[in-house]
Amino acid sequence: MLFQLDLIEDKIELFEAGDLVSLEKKIAEKVEQNRAILLGVHSVSHQMQIDTDGRRHYSAVVHFKMK
């Protein structure tokens, strides 16, 4: 029986929320989880959009990379 472990070297995760505080909280939780598998934040991109009703939508893309 062959048992092989593959390490994750790159990982991109997408996040969205209705307010900036919630978005930051979601990202912070994932940063801690990914730290456990030896991934650090490589880059972050974020956007804010306003719909026709005037509500704001926040989104972010976080690129995690092996340390």
Chimera marker file (.cmm) of the C-alpha trace (Angstrom):
<marker_set name="trace">
<marker id="1" x="0.000" y="0.000" z="0.000" r="1" g="1" b="0" radius="0.5"/>
<marker id="2" x="1.403" y="3.363" z="-1.044" r="1" g="1" b="0" radius="0.5"/>
<marker id="3" x="0.709" y="6.360" z="1.189" r="1" g="1" b="0" radius="0.5"/>
<marker id="4" x="1.683" y="9.751" z="-0.181" r="1" g="1" b="0" radius="0.5"/>
<marker id="5" x="1.102" y="13.239" z="1.208" r="1" g="1" b="0" radius="0.5"/>
<marker id="6" x="0.982" y="16.199" z="-1.153" r="1" g="1" b="0" radius="0.5"/>
<marker id="7" x="1.608" y="19.658" z="0.218" r="1" g="1" b="0" radius="0.5"/>
<marker id="8" x="-0.569" y="22.558" z="-0.835" r="1" g="1" b="0" radius="0.5"/>
<marker id="9" x="1.710" y="25.259" z="-2.235" r="1" g="1" b="0" radius="0.5"/>
<marker id="10" x="-0.839" y="27.792" z="-3.511" r="1" g="1" b="0" radius="0.5"/>
<marker id="11" x="-4.433" y="28.411" z="-2.552" r="1" g="1" b="0" radius="0.5"/>
<marker id="12" x="-6.840" y="31.160" z="-3.600" r="1" g="1" b="0" radius="0.5"/>
<marker id="13" x="-9.975" y="31.845" z="-1.587" r="1" g="1" b="0" radius="0.5"/>
<marker id="14" x="-12.883" y="34.189" z="-2.296" r="1" g="1" b="0" radius="0.5"/>
<marker id="15" x="-14.865" y="36.017" z="0.368" r="1" g="1" b="0" radius="0.5"/>
<marker id="16" x="-17.962" y="38.229" z="0.341" r="1" g="1" b="0" radius="0.5"/>
<marker id="17" x="-19.979" y="40.049" z="2.972" r="1" g="1" b="0" radius="0.5"/>
<marker id="18" x="-22.497" y="42.821" z="3.430" r="1" g="1" b="0" radius="0.5"/>
<marker id="19" x="-20.173" y="44.933" z="5.568" r="1" g="1" b="0" radius="0.5"/>
<marker id="20" x="-16.456" y="45.453" z="5.915" r="1" g="1" b="0" radius="0.5"/>
<marker id="21" x="-16.227" y="44.203" z="9.521" r="1" g="1" b="0" radius="0.5"/>
<marker id="22" x="-17.753" y="40.832" z="8.587" r="1" g="1" b="0" radius="0.5"/>
<marker id="23" x="-15.439" y="40.514" z="5.611" r="1" g="1" b="0" radius="0.5"/>
<marker id="24" x="-12.371" y="41.197" z="7.756" r="1" g="1" b="0" radius="0.5"/>
<marker id="25" x="-13.534" y="38.651" z="10.327" r="1" g="1" b="0" radius="0.5"/>
<marker id="26" x="-13.993" y="35.935" z="7.667" r="1" g="1" b="0" radius="0.5"/>
<marker id="27" x="-10.543" y="36.605" z="6.239" r="1" g="1" b="0" radius="0.5"/>
<marker id="28" x="-8.888" y="36.610" z="9.680" r="1" g="1" b="0" radius="0.5"/>
<marker id="29" x="-10.429" y="33.220" z="10.510" r="1" g="1" b="0" radius="0.5"/>
<marker id="30" x="-9.137" y="31.716" z="7.259" r="1" g="1" b="0" radius="0.5"/>
<marker id="31" x="-5.667" y="33.187" z="7.805" r="1" g="1" b="0" radius="0.5"/>
<marker id="32" x="-5.469" y="31.353" z="11.142" r="1" g="1" b="0" radius="0.5"/>
<marker id="33" x="-6.714" y="28.094" z="9.612" r="1" g="1" b="0" radius="0.5"/>
<marker id="34" x="-4.252" y="28.283" z="6.734" r="1" g="1" b="0" radius="0.5"/>
<marker id="35" x="-1.392" y="29.077" z="9.075" r="1" g="1" b="0" radius="0.5"/>
<marker id="36" x="-1.904" y="25.596" z="10.536" r="1" g="1" b="0" radius="0.5"/>
<marker id="37" x="-1.116" y="24.073" z="7.129" r="1" g="1" b="0" radius="0.5"/>
<marker id="38" x="1.904" y="26.374" z="6.669" r="1" g="1" b="0" radius="0.5"/>
<marker id="39" x="0.322" y="28.822" z="4.225" r="1" g="1" b="0" radius="0.5"/>
<marker id="40" x="0.821" y="32.557" z="4.542" r="1" g="1" b="0" radius="0.5"/>
<marker id="41" x="-0.910" y="35.461" z="2.822" r="1" g="1" b="0" radius="0.5"/>
<marker id="42" x="0.790" y="36.347" z="-0.440" r="1" g="1" b="0" radius="0.5"/>
<marker id="43" x="-1.653" y="38.997" z="-1.689" r="1" g="1" b="0" radius="0.5"/>
<marker id="44" x="-5.131" y="40.421" z="-1.120" r="1" g="1" b="0" radius="0.5"/>
<marker id="45" x="-7.453" y="42.128" z="-3.604" r="1" g="1" b="0" radius="0.5"/>
<marker id="46" x="-10.745" y="43.649" z="-2.586" r="1" g="1" b="0" radius="0.5"/>
<marker id="47" x="-13.723" y="45.447" z="-4.115" r="1" g="1" b="0" radius="0.5"/>
<marker id="48" x="-16.850" y="47.249" z="-3.006" r="1" g="1" b="0" radius="0.5"/>
<marker id="49" x="-19.944" y="47.512" z="-5.172" r="1" g="1" b="0" radius="0.5"/>
<marker id="50" x="-23.190" y="49.398" z="-4.655" r="1" g="1" b="0" radius="0.5"/>
<marker id="51" x="-26.349" y="47.812" z="-6.056" r="1" g="1" b="0" radius="0.5"/>
<marker id="52" x="-29.373" y="49.684" z="-7.418" r="1" g="1" b="0" radius="0.5"/>
<marker id="53" x="-30.963" y="49.776" z="-3.935" r="1" g="1" b="0" radius="0.5"/>
<marker id="54" x="-27.910" y="51.527" z="-2.488" r="1" g="1" b="0" radius="0.5"/>
<marker id="55" x="-26.661" y="48.489" z="-0.538" r="1" g="1" b="0" radius="0.5"/>
<marker id="56" x="-22.933" y="47.852" z="-0.426" r="1" g="1" b="0" radius="0.5"/>
<marker id="57" x="-21.376" y="44.481" z="-1.181" r="1" g="1" b="0" radius="0.5"/>
<marker id="58" x="-17.778" y="43.767" z="-0.230" r="1" g="1" b="0" radius="0.5"/>
<marker id="59" x="-15.647" y="41.024" z="-1.739" r="1" g="1" b="0" radius="0.5"/>
<marker id="60" x="-12.035" y="39.942" z="-1.464" r="1" g="1" b="0" radius="0.5"/>
<marker id="61" x="-9.657" y="37.481" z="-3.077" r="1" g="1" b="0" radius="0.5"/>
<marker id="62" x="-6.838" y="36.190" z="-0.871" r="1" g="1" b="0" radius="0.5"/>
<marker id="63" x="-3.885" y="34.316" z="-2.342" r="1" g="1" b="0" radius="0.5"/>
<marker id="64" x="-2.208" y="32.026" z="0.184" r="1" g="1" b="0" radius="0.5"/>
<marker id="65" x="1.254" y="30.647" z="-0.523" r="1" g="1" b="0" radius="0.5"/>
<marker id="66" x="3.540" y="28.190" z="1.229" r="1" g="1" b="0" radius="0.5"/>
<marker id="67" x="6.019" y="29.898" z="3.536" r="1" g="1" b="0" radius="0.5"/>
<link id1="1" id2="2" r="1" g="1" b="0" radius="0.2"/>
<link id1="2" id2="3" r="1" g="1" b="0" radius="0.2"/>
<link id1="3" id2="4" r="1" g="1" b="0" radius="0.2"/>
<link id1="4" id2="5" r="1" g="1" b="0" radius="0.2"/>
<link id1="5" id2="6" r="1" g="1" b="0" radius="0.2"/>
<link id1="6" id2="7" r="1" g="1" b="0" radius="0.2"/>
<link id1="7" id2="8" r="1" g="1" b="0" radius="0.2"/>
<link id1="8" id2="9" r="1" g="1" b="0" radius="0.2"/>
<link id1="9" id2="10" r="1" g="1" b="0" radius="0.2"/>
<link id1="10" id2="11" r="1" g="1" b="0" radius="0.2"/>
<link id1="11" id2="12" r="1" g="1" b="0" radius="0.2"/>
<link id1="12" id2="13" r="1" g="1" b="0" radius="0.2"/>
<link id1="13" id2="14" r="1" g="1" b="0" radius="0.2"/>
<link id1="14" id2="15" r="1" g="1" b="0" radius="0.2"/>
<link id1="15" id2="16" r="1" g="1" b="0" radius="0.2"/>
<link id1="16" id2="17" r="1" g="1" b="0" radius="0.2"/>
<link id1="17" id2="18" r="1" g="1" b="0" radius="0.2"/>
<link id1="18" id2="19" r="1" g="1" b="0" radius="0.2"/>
<link id1="19" id2="20" r="1" g="1" b="0" radius="0.2"/>
<link id1="20" id2="21" r="1" g="1" b="0" radius="0.2"/>
<link id1="21" id2="22" r="1" g="1" b="0" radius="0.2"/>
<link id1="22" id2="23" r="1" g="1" b="0" radius="0.2"/>
<link id1="23" id2="24" r="1" g="1" b="0" radius="0.2"/>
<link id1="24" id2="25" r="1" g="1" b="0" radius="0.2"/>
<link id1="25" id2="26" r="1" g="1" b="0" radius="0.2"/>
<link id1="26" id2="27" r="1" g="1" b="0" radius="0.2"/>
<link id1="27" id2="28" r="1" g="1" b="0" radius="0.2"/>
<link id1="28" id2="29" r="1" g="1" b="0" radius="0.2"/>
<link id1="29" id2="30" r="1" g="1" b="0" radius="0.2"/>
<link id1="30" id2="31" r="1" g="1" b="0" radius="0.2"/>
<link id1="31" id2="32" r="1" g="1" b="0" radius="0.2"/>
<link id1="32" id2="33" r="1" g="1" b="0" radius="0.2"/>
<link id1="33" id2="34" r="1" g="1" b="0" radius="0.2"/>
<link id1="34" id2="35" r="1" g="1" b="0" radius="0.2"/>
<link id1="35" id2="36" r="1" g="1" b="0" radius="0.2"/>
<link id1="36" id2="37" r="1" g="1" b="0" radius="0.2"/>
<link id1="37" id2="38" r="1" g="1" b="0" radius="0.2"/>
<link id1="38" id2="39" r="1" g="1" b="0" radius="0.2"/>
<link id1="39" id2="40" r="1" g="1" b="0" radius="0.2"/>
<link id1="40" id2="41" r="1" g="1" b="0" radius="0.2"/>
<link id1="41" id2="42" r="1" g="1" b="0" radius="0.2"/>
<link id1="42" id2="43" r="1" g="1" b="0" radius="0.2"/>
<link id1="43" id2="44" r="1" g="1" b="0" radius="0.2"/>
<link id1="44" id2="45" r="1" g="1" b="0" radius="0.2"/>
<link id1="45" id2="46" r="1" g="1" b="0" radius="0.2"/>
<link id1="46" id2="47" r="1" g="1" b="0" radius="0.2"/>
<link id1="47" id2="48" r="1" g="1" b="0" radius="0.2"/>
<link id1="48" id2="49" r="1" g="1" b="0" radius="0.2"/>
<link id1="49" id2="50" r="1" g="1" b="0" radius="0.2"/>
<link id1="50" id2="51" r="1" g="1" b="0" radius="0.2"/>
<link id1="51" id2="52" r="1" g="1" b="0" radius="0.2"/>
<link id1="52" id2="53" r="1" g="1" b="0" radius="0.2"/>
<link id1="53" id2="54" r="1" g="1" b="0" radius="0.2"/>
<link id1="54" id2="55" r="1" g="1" b="0" radius="0.2"/>
<link id1="55" id2="56" r="1" g="1" b="0" radius="0.2"/>
<link id1="56" id2="57" r="1" g="1" b="0" radius="0.2"/>
<link id1="57" id2="58" r="1" g="1" b="0" radius="0.2"/>
<link id1="58" id2="59" r="1" g="1" b="0" radius="0.2"/>
<link id1="59" id2="60" r="1" g="1" b="0" radius="0.2"/>
<link id1="60" id2="61" r="1" g="1" b="0" radius="0.2"/>
<link id1="61" id2="62" r="1" g="1" b="0" radius="0.2"/>
<link id1="62" id2="63" r="1" g="1" b="0" radius="0.2"/>
<link id1="63" id2="64" r="1" g="1" b="0" radius="0.2"/>
<link id1="64" id2="65" r="1" g="1" b="0" radius="0.2"/>
<link id1="65" id2="66" r="1" g="1" b="0" radius="0.2"/>
<link id1="66" id2="67" r="1" g="1" b="0" radius="0.2"/>
</marker_set>
